[in-house]
Amino acid sequence: MASSWTISGADGTLYTVTTDVTTTYYAVITGAVTDETFGSFNMPGFAVELTRDDLQSKNTPEGLYAVTGRPVLSFPKLSSTSYKVNYTLAAPGFRNYPVQVTIPVNATFPVSAPAVGMRRLPVRLQGRVVSESNGLPIIGASVVSVDNPTPPSPPPPPPIPHSMLLRSQLYAAHVVGAPVQAVTLTQTGNTQLAQPAAAGTTTVFLNATGGLSGSAFIQIMTPDTTLVEYAIVTSTGPATGQVNLATPLNRSYGTGAASTVNFVTAALAGTAAHLLADPNAGDGILVADALLTATTLVIDDGSPAVEYHEVGAVTDSMGYYAFNGVGRVQELFLQANGATPPTPWMIEFDQPTNIVNFSI
């Protein structure tokens, strides 16, 4: 049986001491997560990160969790006021997922959190293409993602996802349903970099800007085209040759003959596909309702988030290729220089770099 007494501190402060007090914490929020790519979730490092000291969490490696606390202290005016609780779901190898749950007036506990599909961190996919006859590297070979040559029968219900690997990573996130379409490029001018352009910069300095006007934008690439990316121009100046870009460059480029800068305009071609998955900035793959085999694509044409990308990778002078930001799907079917059959590859998310070589 609990008992209490009062003691006096050295500074004259009175303290009440109680023995055998049991404090009960209640589950105020419960939730569950899955693996967005594989469905079932099992990660021993799964955690619920809270910023409020009055709330704690309990969770299992299988993705079940509860936010616990004493409602009378955490939500003292619940009879007339609703509250919002913010926390972050985290696990090794996954993107952090911020969650906000509303505790309604006169809530009955526990309140259910929205279901969450945890998104795996993307990986790098790289390899080499060599000649089957002599083992020498094949320079300028294309490596692309194609559809499964032996799809399941009967096929899954539509829309059927199609994966397209990009030579450069996305500059921004895009929503499900955003249009993706092939474009035809027209060159309006060309020049070279007057100063090196580092990855992450939003300003480049060019030897000339003639032809960079109206709807023209920049195509910057290495001579072997292993690196190609596009940049929307927001303004020029104030310095001579200065061009200001809407988004930071993904890669670094050297001056003079080390890089080529073209000024281009784009015209839509073919039928638009639409995204079936919402990619993050930094992703190097699109999952859409159709496979587009064009060289250059535009995503979100006509919107402030518009961006252009090359499809597929190209091998360098030693036969090497690479893709960054690969994820969102379980399996890819890779094809080098149109050689058949395509090579199936289950993405190894526990390996930061996946290696897929070709001998053709």
N, C-alpha and C positions, 0 to 999 in steps of 0.2 A: 504494500500500500504506500502511495507517494506521501512524502512529508516535506515541509518547507520550513526554512528559518532564514533570518536576516542577519547579515554580518556587516561590519563597518570596515571600509578600506582605510589605508593609511592617510588618504587625503580627505577623509570624512564622508566619502560616498557610501551609500547604503546599497548592498547587493542582496537579492533574494536567491537562495540556493534551494533547488528542488531535486530530490532523488527519485529514481525510477520513473522518469517521464518518458513516455513513448510518443514520438512524433510520426504521424502518418502522412505519407506522400501519395497522391492519387495520380493515375494516368489521366492527363488532361487532353493529350493528343495522341492518337495512334495512327500508324501508317505502315506502308510496305513499299519496297522498291523491287524492280526487276532489271534485268540486263536488256537494254534496248535492242541489242543485236542478237543475243542468243536466248532471251526469255528468262530462264531460271537464273537466279543470282546466288552466288556463294563466294563471299569475300571476307576473310577474318578481320581485315582492317577497316571494315565499314564503320562509320561513326556519324553521329548527329552532333553538329557543332552549334552551340547556343551562345548568345551574347548576354543573356540575362542570368544574373547570379541566383535568382529565385527559382529557376527551372533547371531540371536535370534531365538526363536521358538514359534509357535502357535500350539495347539493340542486340540483334543476333546476326551472325555471319550470313544468314539466309535473307537478310534485308527487312526483317520485321523490326519495328522500333516503337518506342513510346516516349513522349515528353512528359515528365512527371513534375508535380509541384503541389502546393497547398492552395487551392482555388481561392480561399478566403483572403489570402495574402497577395496572390498574384493578380487577382481580378476583383478588387474590393467593391467595385460598384457595378457588378454584373447584373444586378436587378434592373439597371437602367442604361447601362453602357456596354457596347461591344468592344472587344479588344483584338489587336492583331499581334500574332507571334511570328517572328522571323527566325529562321535557322537555316543551316546549310548541311546538305547531305554530301558526305565525302567518302571516297574509297580509293585505295591504290589502283592506278591504271585507269581511272575514270575521271571525267570532268566533274568539278564541283557543281552541285545543283541547288540553287537557292529556293527556298520554299517560304511562302507566307500563308498562314492559316488564320482565318477569322473565328474568334470565339464569340458567338452571338449572345445577345441579351438572354439571360435566364437559360444559358446553355446546359444541356445534359451531358455530363462527361462520361467517357472520353469523346472528344470531337474527332471525326475521321479526317485525316489529311488526304489531299489528292494523290492518286496513284502516280508513281514516278518511274520512268524508264531511264536508268543511269546510262550515260553515253560514254563509251570507251574512248580513251585517248587514241588519236590516230598514230600510225607508224610510217616509217620510210620503207619504200619498196625499191630495190635496186638490183642490178644484175649486169650480165654481159651477153652480147650476141656475137657468136663466132661461126665461121664456116664449118660445116660438118665434114667437108672433104679435106681441108688442110689445117683446121684449127685456128686460122688467122681471124683477127677481129673484123667485123663488118661495120664499116663506117657509114653513118647516116641512116642506119636501119630504124624503122619506126616500130614502136611498141605501143599497143593499144589494148583496151579492154573491150571484149566482144561478148555477145550473148552466149549462153550455154548451148553448145552444138547438139546436145541430146537432152532437151528439156523434159521434165517429168510428164508422164501421161496417166491420167488426164491432167492438163495444165491447171495451175492454181487460178482462182477467180481473178478477173481484172480489177484494178490495173496491175499489170505485171511490171516489176521494177527492172530497169536497165541501167547499168553502171557505166559511167564515162570518166576516165582518168584525165586529169588536166596537167599541162606542163608547168604551170605556175599555180600557186595556191590562191584561194579566194581572198579578196581584200575585206569583204564584209559578210555578215550573216544574211541569209535569204529565207523567205517563208515558204512553206508548202504551197504549191500551186503557182509559184513564180514561173514565168515563161523562159524557156531556153530555146534558142533558134540559131541556125547556121547563118553566117554572114559572108558576103563577098567584099573584099577590101580593095580600095582604089588608092594608089599612092599619089599624094599631092606634093611631096617634097622629101628630101633626105639630107642628113648631115651627120656629124659625129659629136661626141661629148668633148667639151672644152675642159672639163674637170672630171675626175673620177666621181661616180655616183654610187654611194654606199647604200646597202640594204637598209630600209627604214627611212630614207630621206624622202621629203616631199618637194624638194627643189632640185632641179638639174640645170646645168649650164651648157649651152650648145654653141657650136661654131656659127650656126645660122638658124634663123627661124622662118625663112621664106617658105610659104606653103602651109604654115601652121595658122590657120584662120577658119572662121565659120565652124563647121561641125567636125573639123579634123582633130585627131588625137594622136598620141605617140605610140609607136611600136618600137621597143628597144630590145636588142638581141645581140648575142655573140655571133661571129661569122659562121660557126658551125651549126647554128640554130638550136643547140642543146638548151640554151636559155632564151626564152622569148616571153615578154610580158607587155601589157598595154597599160597606158596611163591616160586618164582623162585630164585635160588641162583646165585649170581654173582661171589662170591669168598669166601674163608675162611681165618681166621687169621686177623691180625697177632697174636692176643691173643689166648690162648688155648681155644678151643671150640667156638670161634667166627665165626659166619656165617653171611655174608653180603647179603642182599636181594635186589631184583630189584625194589620192590615197598613197601611202608609203610604198616604195618599191620593195618587192620580195627579195631581190637578189642584188649583188653589187656588179658594177660594170666599169671597165677601164676606158681610158681616153683613146683617141685616134682609131687605128685599125682594130683595136681590141673589141670595139662595139660598133654596131650600126644603129642609127636612129632614123626611122622613117615616119613621115607624117601621112596618116591614112584617114580615109572616111569609110564608113561601113554601110552596106545595103543588105536588108534582110533577104534571106533565100530559103525556099522550102517551107515546110510546115513546122510550127512551133511545138515543142514538147513542153511538159510542165513537171516541176519538181515534185517528187513523192516523199522526199525527206528534206528537212530544213537544215541546210549545211551551216556550219559555224565559220567565222573568219579563220583562215588558216587551213581549211579543208582543201584537199586536192582531188576530190571526187564529187561527181554529181550523180544522184539517183533520180531518174525521171521515168515518165510513162512511155518513152520511146528512145531508141538508140539512134543518136545522130552521128553520122560518119564524116561530117564535114571537117575541114582543117581548123576553122576558127568559129567559136560560138560567142553569142552575147547572152548574158543572164540579166533578167529584169530590164529589158530594153524600155526606154521611155521613162524610167523611174530615177530618182536620185541615187539609187544603189546600183545603177547599170555598171557592168564590167565585162571585159572581153578576155577570152582565153583560147589558147591552142589546145587541141585534143591530142593526147598521146605524147610520148617521149621520143627523142631522137638520140641515137648512140654517138659518142664522141670518137676521137681518133684512135682510141684503144678499144672501142666497141662497148663502152659502158653507158648505161642509162640509169635514170632514177626518177622516182615520184615521191613527193612529200605530202603529208596530210592524208594518208590512206586509211579509211575506216568505213563505218556505217553499214557494211555488209559482211556476211560470213565468208563468202567465196567470190573470187574473180576468175575470169577466163581470159588469159593473156595471149596475144598473138604478135609475133615479130615478123615484119615484112610480108604480112599476108600468108605466112606459112601455115599449113594445116597439119594436124588438128590443133586447135587452141590448147594452151597449157592451163589446167585447172590449178588454182592456188587457194587453199584455206588460209585466211589471214591469221598470222600468229601474233595476237595482240600482246602477248607476254614478251615478245622480242621487239625492241625498238626499231630494229632494221631487219626486214625480210629480204632474203636473197632468192631471186628467180633468174636462172641463166637459160640461154637458148643456143642450140646448135642447129643451124638450118642449111 
